[in-house]
Amino acid sequence: MGASLPPKEANLFKLIVKSYETKQYKKGLKAADAILKKFPDHGETLSMKGLTLNCMDRKTEAYELVRLGVKNDIKSHVCWHVLGLLYRSDREYREAIKCYRNALRIDPDNLEILRDLSLLQAQMRDLSGFVETRQQLLTLKPNHRMNWIGFAVSQHLNANASKAVEILEAYEGTLEDDYPPENELCEHTEMILYKVSLLEESGSFDKALEELHKKEPKIVDKLSYKEQEVSLLSKVGRLEEANKLYRVLLSMNPDNYRYYEGLQKCLGLYSESGQYSSDQIEKLNALYLSLSEQYTRSSAVKRIPLDFLQDENFKEAVAKYIKPLLTKGVPSLFSDLSSLYDHPRKPDILEQLVVEMEHSIRTTGSFPGSDVKEPPSTLLWTFFFLAQHYDRRGQYDVALCKIDEAIAHTPTVIDLYSVKSRIMKHAGDLTAAAALADEARGMDLADRYINSECVKRMLQADQVPLAEKTAVLFTKEGDQLNNLHDMQCMWYDLASGDSYFRQGDLGRALKKFLAVEKHYADISEDQFDFHSYCLRKMTLRSYVDMLKFQDRLHSFPYFHKAAIRAIRCYLKLHDSPKSTAEEDEMSKLAPAQKKKIKKQKKAEARAKKEAESKSEESTASSASKSGKRNVKPVDPDPHGQKLIQVEQPMAEASKYLRLLQKHSPNSLETHLLSFEVNMRKQKFLLAFQAVKQLLKLDAENPDSHRSLVKFFLMAESISAPTTEAEKLRWSVLEAERPSISQLQNKSIMEANKEFLGRHEDSLVHRAAYAEMLYILDPSKKTEAIKIIEDSTNKVVQTNGALGPAREWKLKDCIAVHKLLDTVLLDSDAASRWKSRCAEYFPCSTHFEGKHSSVMPDSVYNSSRKSNENGDTPNHLVGQTELSDGQLEAFKSLSVCGSENVWSCNMPNVYNCFSI
C-alpha cells in the first residue's frame, strides 16, 4: 500500500488506513488531501478517501472517488478491495465478490482479501467457492486454528460431512498431547462435540459413540455430552442403556419434554400421530405414575398423560391436574390445556368436570368429594377457565356470562378484562373488544404486554390514530413511530397494514407490509458478523444451526402473512388503478367539495416539502466530531404514495409470489395467489399449474373448487388457437384435463353439481357452489341464492352442560353476506341473510346484532350516554375517541338477560375478596 509514494506521503497513507480503522475520519481525510495535493491521480489514496467519505454518509462522492481510483490504478489490489468494501457496505454482495476476485488476480495470496471473500461467499451461500477460499487460507496459514475450523465448516455446509471429519482429525494430529490448556477447554469441548455431530450426520453412529467416550475427559459440558450420548445410544439400538441415561437426565431436569419423549421411544411407547392402543396406554399410564411418584414437583410428568389417557382415566387425571392450579390461581391454565381441544370427547369431559367443580364450590365452598374449604379466588379462576372454554367452543353468550360473573366477583383482576376483550373480538364486536382492552391497560400502565394487546385490538377495530398514541407509550422519546420500526415490531406492522387495507388506504397498507419484508432482510443481514465471530469463538454447532435457520427464514409466519397481504394490495391496484378510482370518487363530489379537496392536497404537499427541507438542514448541521451523521434521514414517502404509483403491479406481486413458492410451497394461499396473479398476467399454463397444486393440497377446499371452475370456464371461452404458442398451450390443457378426477367425463356444470353433493351440509361449500353456478350461468341467480338461504345452522352434538354450539362460524357468515351483496348483487337477499345471522351472532357489529355496540339501545351505548352526563370514571378522564366515557360500559356488558336460560344473576358470597 502506498509503495509508489515518497516516504513522507507513504507515511501519510499509512495514517489514512489507521484513521479509517480507528474511526478518526476527519484526520484520515486531512491526510488524504495532503497526498492528493501533490499526487492528485494517486489511485489508492483516492480509493481510501472515498472509503472514508462513505463512513461519513457521503456515498455519492465516495463512489466517484473510488471508481476514479480504480480507473487511475486498475492494477492495484487495494483499489479493487476498497471498491468491494464499498459494495459490501451497501449489501451489493455479488458486486463485492467480483471486486475481491479482481483484487486476488493481482495479489492472490492476500489473507485479508481472502478472509473478506470467504465471509461474502458464506453469506451468499456460494458453498463451492467458500470451500475453495477456506482451503486457500489454510494453505497460506496452516498454523492458525480458525483456518482449520473454517475449512471443516465449509465442507460441512457443502454437504460433505465425512470430509469435514477428516479435516478435524488432521487438525487434532497437529496438537500436543496435553492440549488444551485451561483457558481453551470450552472451545476444545465444542470442537469435539461438533466432530461427533458430524459423524452422527454422516451415519457413523458407532464411530461417533466411540469418539465421544474416548474424549470424555476433555469435555467440560457434561449435559451436552449426556444428551449427545443418549441420542447415539438410541440410534445404535442400545435402548436399555439409553433408557437408564434418559432417567439420569430426568433427575437433572424433570420438566424437559424431550427427555420424556426419548424415554418413551426407548420403551417402544411413542407415536408421532399421538394414537395409542389400549395396551400401550396402560403401559404409559403405569410409567408416568411411577415417574410422578419420583418427581412430585414436575408439572410435565402430570401434563403429558393428559394427551394419551381416555374417558374416566382422563377425567381422573385432568381433575388432579387442574384442581391445585385453580386453587393457586394460574391464569395460563387454559392455554396449557388448549391442545386437548383437538382430541374428540376430551373438551366435553373437561366441561362437565369444571362445571361440576363450579357448582360444588358455589354450594359447599369446596371441590366435589372434598371437605377442604377453597379460598374465594378458586371460584373466580373457575369462572375464568369456563369463559375461555366456551369462547373456544363458539358459545359466546355463555362465555360472556361466565366472564361477567368473574368480574362481578373480583373487579380488580386485569386478566378478566383481557379475556372479555378476546371473547368480544371472537363474537364480532371489535369496538367493544378495543374498549375492554383499553380498560385492562388502564389498570396497569406499566405492563407492556397488556399495552400491546390493547394496541392490537384498536387496530382490529380500525382505530389507527388511537392505536399509534397507545403504542408509543412504550417507545423512546423522539421519533416514536420510527422506534417501533427499529424494534422490528412485526405484529404491529401487520395489524396496522390490515387496518389500512380494510379502509382502502393501499399506500399505507403496502408501506406496512413491505416494512415486514425489510425486517426479514435485516435479520438475514445480521448473520454476516457471525461468519467470523462463530469460527473465532468455536460456537460451531450453534453457527451451523443458525445458518440452517436463515435458509428457511422466509418460511416463517410473519413473512408469509406480509407477502400474501402485499400481493393482495398489488392485485387490487391492478384491478382498479388509483387514478381511475380517484377520478370516479371526484366525479361524484359537488364542485365546492372538489375545490376543498384540491386545496387540502396543495397544503399537504407544501407542508411535506417544508418538512423535508427542514429535515435536510437539521441533518446537515448534526454531524459528530468524527464526521458521522447521527440523525436518520426522513422517510420521503411516509404514506406510501410512491408505492401505489407503480407502473406494473403484477411484476411486483410476482416478486413476492416467487418467494412464497420457494419457502411456503405447502400453503394453499400460495397457490391461490399464484392462480390469481397468473390469470391476470394471462400466463395460463402457470395458472393451471397452480390449480393442480391446489387440488393436490386440498381438492375439497372451496377456493380450490372455485379456481378449478374459473380456469376451465376461461379455457372453454377462448377462441380457437391461431399462433403456435396458443396451439401448444391448448394441446397441453387437452392432454392434462383427463388427469383431473373432478372433470373426468363431466362438464364443468356437472362437476360443480357433484361438488355440492359431497358437501351439502357445509355453508362455505354451498356458497362456493352457488357462486360458481352464477358465474357459469347468470340466469340461475335465483337458484344460487336459494342454495345459500336453504343452508341450516345445525347444532354440534356435544355432551356440554350449558347449551348448544352451532356449526357456522362468524367469518364464514360475513363472507357469505359479502358474496350475496357484491357478487350475486342481490341487496334483498343480503339483507335477509344479515337479519338471520344477527340472531346467531347477537354481538356482531357487522350484522348489527342486538347486543353489539352499534345498536343505540345496547348496554354499551346506554352506559356511554350516562357517562357523558357526568359519570365518567376518574381514570378515564382525558381519554380520546373510544376511551372517552365508554370503558365503564363494558363492566356490565353481558348478553345474559331474562330471556337467557343461563342467567348469571346469582348471589355471590365471595364479593368481599379482591386482589
N, C-alpha and C positions, 0 to 999 in steps of 0.2 A: 504494500500500500504506500502510495506517495513516493515510490522509488525513483521516478523520473524528476522529482523536485530537488532543488538545492537543499543543503542541510537545514537551514533556518525554516524554510517552507515545509520541509518534511516533518520537522518537529511540530509545526503548527497543524499539519494534517493529523498527526497522532493526537493532538489536543482536541481536534474536531471529533474524532472517534471516541475519546474518553468522555468528552462533554455529552455526547449522544448517549453513551452507556450510563452516565450518572444523571441524566435528565437536566443538564445545565444548558438549555437550548440557546439562550442568548449569547452565552460565552462561545458556544460552537459556531454560531452564525458570525460572530465578530472575527473568529479565526479564519473561517471560510472566506469572508470578504477580503481579509488581508492577503490571502493567497491569490484570490481571483483578481485583485488589483494589479498584480504582476503577471499572473498567468490566467487570463480570462477564459481560455479554452481548455483548461485542465479538466478532463472528463471526470476523474474520480472525485475531485473537490466539488464540481457541480453536482454530482450524484449525492454526495454526503450533505451538501447544503439543502438539496431537495428533500432528503430523508429527514433532516432536522425541521424543515418547514412543515412537513407532513405531521409531525408531532405537535405542531402549533396550530393545527386545523387550517392550514393554508394549502389545501390539496391541489388546487389548480396550478399554483406556482410550483409546487413540489413535482408534479408530473412533468411539467415543461422542462424544469432544470434536469431531472433525472434522465429524461429522454434525450435532451441535448448532450448530457454527459456520455450516454451510450453512443450517440452519433459521433462525438468527438474522439472517443476511445473505445471502439467496438470490440477490441481485443483484450479489454480489461475485465477480469472476473469480478472485480469489486463493483464495477458499474452494473453488470448483469445481476449480481447478487442484491444490490440496493434496489434495482427495479423489481426484483422478485419480492423483496420485503415490502415494497410499496403496494404491490398487488395483494400480498398476503394480508396487509392491514385492512384492505377493502373487501376481504373474503373472496377475491378473484383467484381461487386456488389453482385452477388449471393454467392460467396465465403465469402464475408464480412458478409453477413446476417447470414450464417451458424456459423461463428465465434462469432458474437454477441449473437446468440441463445445459444451457448455453454457457453458463459460468464454469461448469465442470468440464466442458470440452476444452476450455482454456487452462483450467487448473484441476485436473481430475482427482488429485489427492487432497483437496482442501477439506479438512474434517468438519469445519463449521458449516460449509455449504452442504456437505453430505448429511449432516445431522438435521439441518433445516429441511432438506429434501425428504428425508425419511419421515419427518413429522407430517408433512403435507400428504405423502403417499398413504400414511396410516389414516389420516383424516378423510381422504377421498376414496379409501378402500382400494387403492391400486396395489393389490397384495403381491403380485409378481414383482412389481417394481420395488416394493417395500423390502421383499426378501433380498433382492439384488443389492440394494443400497446398504442394508444392515450387514450383509456379507462383506461388502467392500470396507465398511467401517471396522469390522472385526479383523480383516486382513491388515489394515493400516495400523490398528492399535489393539493387538491381542491381549495386552496385559490389563485391560480395562474391563471390569466385571460387567458394566452396563452394556458393553458391546456384545458379550456372550449372551446375556439375557435377552437383549433386543433381537438378536438373530434367532434365538429359540422361539420367542413370541411371534416373530414374523412367519416362521414355518408353521406354527400352530394355527395362526389366523388364515394361512394359505391352505388349510385342511391337510396338513402333513404332520400329525401329532407324533408319529414314530420318529421322524427326522428331528423334531424338537427335543425328544428324549435323548437321542444320540448326542446332540449339541450340549445338553446339560451334563451328560455323563463325561463328555470330553472336558468340559469346564471343571467338573469335580476332580478330574485327573490332574489338574494343574495346582490343586490346593494342597496345603501341608496337612499332615495327619492330625495336628492339634487345632485345626481350623474348625469353627470360627472362634474369634476372641469374644469376650463377654459382651462387648458393645455391639456385636453383629449377630447375636443369637436369634433375634426376632426375624431379621432379613433372611438368614440361612434357613430358619424354620419354614418361612413362606416359600422359599425355593424348593425345599424337599416336598412340601405338600402340593406345590404346583406340578412337580415332576410326577408325583403319584397320581394326580388327577389326569395328567396326560396319558399315563399308562392305562388308567381306567377308561378314558375316552377311546383309546385305540383298541380296547378289548382285551388287554393283557391283565386280567384280574389277578391271577396267581402271582405274576411278577410284581404287580403293584402292591399286593399284600406283603410279599416278601421284602420289598424295598421299604415299606412303612415300618415293619417290625425291626428291620436292620438299622434304620436311622432313628429309632425311638429315643435314644439318649440325647440326640441333638435337637429334638423337637420340644419347644417350650410351651406351645399352645396345645395343652392336653385335651381340651374339649374338642377342638378341630381334629385332633388325632383320633379320638374315640369315634367321632361321627364319620370320619373317613374309613376307619377300620370296620365299623358295623355295616357300612354301605358295601364294602368289598366282601365281607363275610356272607352277606345275603346273596350277592351276585355269584359267588363260587359255590353256593349251596350248603354252606356250613351253618345251617339255621339254628342249631342248638346253641352254638357259641354266640351267634347274633342275638338270639333270644336273651341270653344272660347279659350281654353288653347293653341291649336296649333297656333292661331293667336297671342297670347301673346308671345309665343316662337319665332314666326317670327319677332315680333317687336324687340326682343333681338338679333336675328341673321337672317336677311332676305336672306342669301346666303346658308342656310343649306338645302340641297336637301331632307333630311329625313323628315323635317317638312312639306314640300310641299306634299310629298308622303302621310304622315299621314293625312293631311288636305283633300286630295282627297279621301282617304279611308272613312273618316267621312262623306263626301258628297256623297258617293257611286259612285265616278267617277274615280276609279282606276282599271287598268287591268294589270295583271302580264305579259301578252303577248304584251302589248302596242297597241292592236287593240281596237278601239272605234267605236261606232255607230255615225251617223251624229248628232243625238240629244245630245249625250254625248260630242262630240267635240264642239258643240255650247255652252254648259254649261261651259265646261272647258275654252273655249276662253273668255267667259264673266268673269269667276272667275279670270283668270290671267290678264285681262285688268284692273279689279278693284284693284288687288294687285300691278300691275305695277304703277298705279297712287299713291298708298300708299307708295311703296318702289321704288322710282325713280332711286336710285343708285345701286339697286341689279341687278347683272348680271344673277343670277339663274332665276328670275321671267321673264326675257326676253328669256333665252335659253330654258327653259323647254317646252314652247308651240311649239317650232320647231319640237318636237318629234311627236306631235299628229295632228298638222294642215296639211291640204292638199291643193294642187293646188294653186289657186290665194291667198287664205288666208296665205298659207305657203310662197308664193313668197313675199307678202307684209311684213310679219313678219320677214323673214330672211333678207330682204333688210334693214329694220330698224336696225336689229341686227348687220350686218356686216359693214355698212357704217361708223359709228363712229370708229370702230376698224381698218378699213383700213386707215382712216384719222390719227388715233393715231399711227398706225404702230405697231400692236400686232403680233409678229411672230408666236404665238401659235394658231392663229385663225383657221387654217386648222385642227389642232389636235382637237380643240374644236368641230368642225363640222363633224369630220370624222365618227362618229356613224350614221349620216344621210345617208351615202352611202349604208347602209344596207336596206334602205327603197326604194321601187320602185318609180320611177319618180322623186324623190327629187334631185338626182345628176344632172339630165337633167335640172331641173328648176334652180339649183344653177349655172350650166354652162352658161345657157342663160343669167341669171341675171348679172353675173360677167363679161361676155364678153360685154354685153351692157354698163356696167359701164366703162370698159376699153376703148371702142370706144368713149364714151361720154367724158371721161377725156382727151383722145388724141386730140379730135377735139375742145372741148369747155373749157376744164380745170375744169369741174365740173361734178357732178353726174347727171344722167338723171333726167329732171324735176326740176333741182335746178339751181339757179343763183349764188350760193355761190362758189367762186373760191377755189379749193382744193390746198393744198400745193404740191410741186413737188413730195414729198415722197409718196403720195397716189397712184400714178401710179406705183411706184416701188413695193409697197405691193400688188397691184392688180396683177401685173406680178407674184409676189411671190406665191400668192394664186393659180393662174391659173396653174403655173408649178406643184405644188403639186397635184392639181385636175387631170390634165392629166396624171401625174405619177400614181395616184391611179387607173385610168381607163385603164392603159396599153398603152396609146398613148405617147410613149416615145419621138418620134420625135417632137411632138408639145410641150411636156413638156420641152425639151431641148431648143426649140425656145424661149419659154417664160422666162426661167431662164437666157438665154443669153441676152435677152432684158433687164432684170433686172440688170445683171452685167454691161452691157454697160451703163445703166442709172446711177448707183452708184456703182462703182467697189470696194468700201471700206466696204461694209456690209458683215460681216463674214457668216451670216446665208445663204446667197445666194450660197456660195461655198459648204456649208454643204449639202444643198438641191440638188445642182447639183451632188454632190458625191453620194447621195442616188439614184437619178434618173439613173446615170450611173451604179450603182450596180444592180438596177432592170432591166436595159436594157441589162445587161450581160457583161459589161466591168469592171471587178473588179480592174484591174491595173489602169485604169483612175480614178475610184472611190477613190482608195487609194491616188493617187496623188492630187486630188482635196481636199480630207480631210486633207492632209498634208499642202496644201496651206492655208486652213482655220485655221489650227493650228498655222502656222507661222504668221498669222495676229494678234493673241493674245496668246502669250506664257504663260500667267498666268491663262488661262481658263482650268480647269481640265476636264470639260465635253467634250470640243472640242478635247482635247488631247486623251481622252478615245475613242471618236468616230473615231478618226484617227487611233488609235491602232487597233480597231476592223476591219476597212476597210483593213488595211495592212495584218491582219491575214486572212481575207477572200480572199485576193489576194496571200496568201501563202508566204508572205514576213516576216517570223518569226523573223530573226535576227534584221531587221529594227524595227519591232513592239516592240521587247523587249527593244531596245535602247530608243524608244519613250516612252514606258510605265514607265520606271524607272525615267523619268524626274520629276515625282511627288511622288517619294518614298524617304525614309530617306537614308542618306549615309550608306555605309557598304554593307551588302549582300542584294542588292536591289530586286532581284527576290524573295528571301525569304520573304521580306517585303510585296510583292504582295500576297504571300500565307497567311501571317499572317493577312492581311487586308481582308481575305476571299473574294477575288475578283473573284467571280464565273463566271461572263461573260467572263473574260479573260481566265480562265482555259478551259471553253467550247470552246471558239473560237480558242485558240491555239491547243487544242486537236483535233478539227475538221481539222485544217490545217495539223497537223502531220498525221492524218488518211488518208487524201487525198494524202499526199506524200508517204504513205506506211510505215511510221515510227510508227509501232504499240506500241513499248515500250514507247516512249514519249507520244503518244496519251493516252494510258492506264494510265500513270502517272498523266496526267492532269485530266482525267475523275474521277479517284479514289480520286484525291485531293478534288473534289467537295463532294464526299461521306464523306471524312474526315471533311470537313467544317460542314456538317449536323450532324455528330457525336459530334462535338464540340458544336454546337448550342444546341443539346439535353443535353449535359453535363452541359451547362451553367445554366440550370434550377435548378441545385442541391442547389446552395446557396439561392435560393428564397424560398425553402420549410420552412426554419426557419425565413427568413427575413420578408416575407409577413404576417406570423402569428404574428410576433412581432410588425410590423408597421400597422397591421389591413387593409392592402390593399386587402381585401378578394375577391371582385368581379373581380378585375384585375388578382389576383392569379389564380382563377378558369378558367378565360378566357385564361390565359397563358398555363395552363395545357391542356386545350382542343386544343389550337393551337399546342402544342407539340405533341399531339396524332395524328394529321394529318400533321405533319411536312413533312413527306416523300411523300406527295401527291402534293407538290409544284413543279412548272415547272422546276426549275434548277436541282433538284434531278432526276425528271422524264427524262429529257434530258440526264443527265450524265449516268444514269443507262442504258438507251437504247443504248447509244454510246459504253459504256463499254461492253455490251453484244455483240454488233456487232463486236467489236475487238476480243472477245473470239471466236465468230463464224468463223472469218477469220483465227484465229490461228488454230482452229480445222480443217478447210478445207485445209489450206496449212501451215503445221508446219514450223517454222522458219528454222530449219536445212535443210529441203528439199529445201525450197525456196532459201536459201543461196547457197546450192550446185549447184542448177540449174543456178543461176546467175554466180557463179565462173566458171562453166564448159564452159560458153560462152566467157570467157575472154582469152586473149593471155597470155602465160607464164610470160612475163615481167610484165604485169598488175597484175597477181596473186601474184607475188613476192612483188610488190609495196604495194598491199593491206595488205599482211601479215605483212610487216614491219610497216605500219601505225598502225595496230591493236596492235602490240607489244609495240610501242612507246606510244600509248594511255593508255595501261594497266600499263606501267611503270610510266607514269605521274600521273595516277589516284592513284597508290599505294603511290607515294611520297607525293601527296597532302593529302591523308588520314593520313599518319604518321605525317606530319607537323601539321595537324589539331588536332590530338590527343595530340601532345606536347603542343600546344598553349592552348588547353582546360585544360590540367592538370595544367598548370602554372598560370591559371587565376582564381583561387579561391578567393572569397572575404573573408573578415575578419571573417565573420560568418561561413565560410566553404561552403557556397552555390556557385555553379558554375554559372557564368554569360554567358558563351559562349555556344551557341546552338550546339549540335553535328552535324557534317557534314552528309549530306544525302549519305548513302553508295551506292545508286543506282539512280544517278541523271537522267540517260537516260532511266530508266525503263527496263533494260535488264533482270533483275531477274523476272519481271512481265510476260515477254513473254516466259520465260522458264518453265512456269507452266506445270505440267505433265497432268493435266486433265482440259482443258479449259472449258469443258461443266459443270463441277462441279462448277467452279467459276461463269459461266454465270447463272446457276440455282439459285445461292445465290441471285443475283440481280433480277432475274426474280420473285422470291418469294416476294420480297419487292414491285415490281411493281404490282403483282397480288393482294397484300393486300391493297396497297394505291392508285393504279390507275386502278381499275377494269373496268372502263368505257372507257378506252383508246383503240383504235383499235390497236395501235402499241404494247401494252402489249401482246395482244393475237396473233398478228403476230409473235412476237419473241417467244412466248410460243410454237407456231406451229413449228418454225424453230429449236428451241433447242430440243424439244421432238422428232422430226423426226430424228435428228442426234443421239439422245440417244436411238432411237428405242423404245421409250415409246409411242406406237401408240394410246392407249386409251387416254392418256393425250393430244396428238396431235389432236385427234378427238374432245376432249372437247374444245380445242382452236378454232377449225373450227366452232363448234356450237356457241361459244361466238361471233366469227366474224360475222356469219350470223345473230345473234340476234342483234348486234350493227348496222351493215350496210351490208345487204345482197347484195346490188348492187355495193359495192366498188370493184374496180378491184383487189385489193390484197385479198379480201375475196374470190372472184371467183377463183383466182389463187390457193389459199390454198385448196379450196374445190376440184378442179380438181386434183391437185397434190396428195392429200391424197387418193382419191378413185382410182386413177391410181395405186398408190402404193399398195392399198388393193387388187386390182384385179390381180396385178402381183405376189403376194405372193403365194407360192405353198401350196398345201392342208395341213391343220394343222395336226400335229402329237402328240405334247405334250398336256397335259391337259390345260396348260396356253394358248397355241395357240388356242385350240378349244374354250375356254371361250371367248377369245378376238374376235374370228371370229363370235361367236354367238351374242355377244354384237353389233358388227358392222351390222350384218344382221338384228337384231331387230331394230336398230336405223335408218337405211337407209330410210325406208318409211316415217319417220318423217321429212325428209329434202325435202321441197317442190320443190326445184330445180331439184331433181333427181327422183321424183315420176314418175314411168312408163317410164323412159327415160334412155338412155345410157349416159355416160359422154360426148361423142361427140355431142349428141343431145342437152344436157344441155348447152354445150359451144356455139352451133349454136343459141340457143334460147337467150342466154345472149347477143350475137351480135345484134339480132333482137330488143331487148329492148333498145339498146344504139347505134344505127347506126351512130348517128351524133357526138358522143364523141370520141375524139382522144385517150384518155387514155383507154377507154373501148375497142376500136378496137385493140389497141396494146395488151391488156391483152388477147383478143380472139385469136389474131394471135400467140402470144407466146404459149398459151395452145394448139392451133391447131398443131403447130410444135412439141411440146412435145408429143402429143397424136399420131401424125402420121408424122414422119420426111420427108416422101415423099411429103408432101403438103407444103413444104417450100416456093415454088414459090407463091402458093395461099396466104400463110400467109403474105409474103412481099407485094403482090398486095393489100391485105386488108388495110395495113398501108398506102401504097402510094396513094390509092384512097381516102383517107381522105381529106376533104375540110375544109379550114380555113375560116369559114363563118364570115361575118361582123355582129357584135352585133347591133341590131336595137335600136338606141337611137335618141333623138332629139338634139344631140350635134351640136354645132355651128361650130366646127373646124375639121370636118372629122371623119372617121370611127375608131372604135375599133374592134379588132378581137378576136375570141374566144380562140385561142391557147395560152397557157402560155409557157414562155421560159423554165421553169424547166421540163415541160411535153415533150417538143420537144427534150431537151437534153436526157431525159430518153429513148425516142423512138430511138434516134440516137445510144445510147449505146446498146439498145436491138438488133438493126439491126447488129451492129458491133460485139458484144461479145456473143450474144445468138443465133441469126439466122445465124451468121458467113457469112455475105454477104457484103464484103467491097464496092462493086459497088453500092448496094442499100444504104449503109450508106453514100457514097459519094454523091449520088443523093439527099438524104434527107438533107445532110449538105448544099448543094448548094441552095436547096429550102428554108430552114429555114434562110439562110443568107439574103434572100430578106425580110423575115418577121421581122428579128431582126438584122438590119444593124450594131448595136453597139456591138453585142455579139462576144466575143473573142473565145468562144467555136466553133461557126460556121464561124469564120473569116469573119464577116460582113465588108462591105466596109468602115464603119466609125469607126471600132474598132481599138484599139491601137496596134493590132498585124499586121495590114496591113502596109507595108513600105511607101505607099503614103498617109497615113491618115494625118489629121491635126496634130494629136498628134506627129507622128514621124517627119514630116517636121519641126515642131516648135522645136522639140528636137534637130535636126541637126543644125538649125540656132543658138540655144542657145549654143551648143557645140563649135560653131565657134567664141564665144566671147560675145554673147548677154545674158548671164546669169544674171537674176536679183540679186541685191545685197543681198537680204535676203535669197537667196538660195545657196550662195557660201559656199562650205564646206559640203553640204549635201551629203549623200551617196546613192548608189543604185538608187532607183526610183526617189528620190528627185533631183538628180544631173542634173539640167538643163531641167527638164521635166515639172515642175509645171506650168510654164508660158504658155505652150501649151494649157492648159485647159481653159484659159481665153477666147480663141477663138474656143474651141471645140464645134462644132454645126453641126447638120445634116441638117440645113436649107440652102439649096443651090438653084441654079437656077431651079433645077428640082422639087423643093418642092412648092406646091401651097400655102403653108402658110409661105411665106418668111418673115423673121423678119427684113429685111434691110429697116426699116422705119426711117424717120427723127425723132429725139428726141429733143424736145425743153427744156428738163429738165436736160441735161447732166451737167449743171453747179452745180447742187445740190449734196452735199456729206455730209456724216455723219462720 
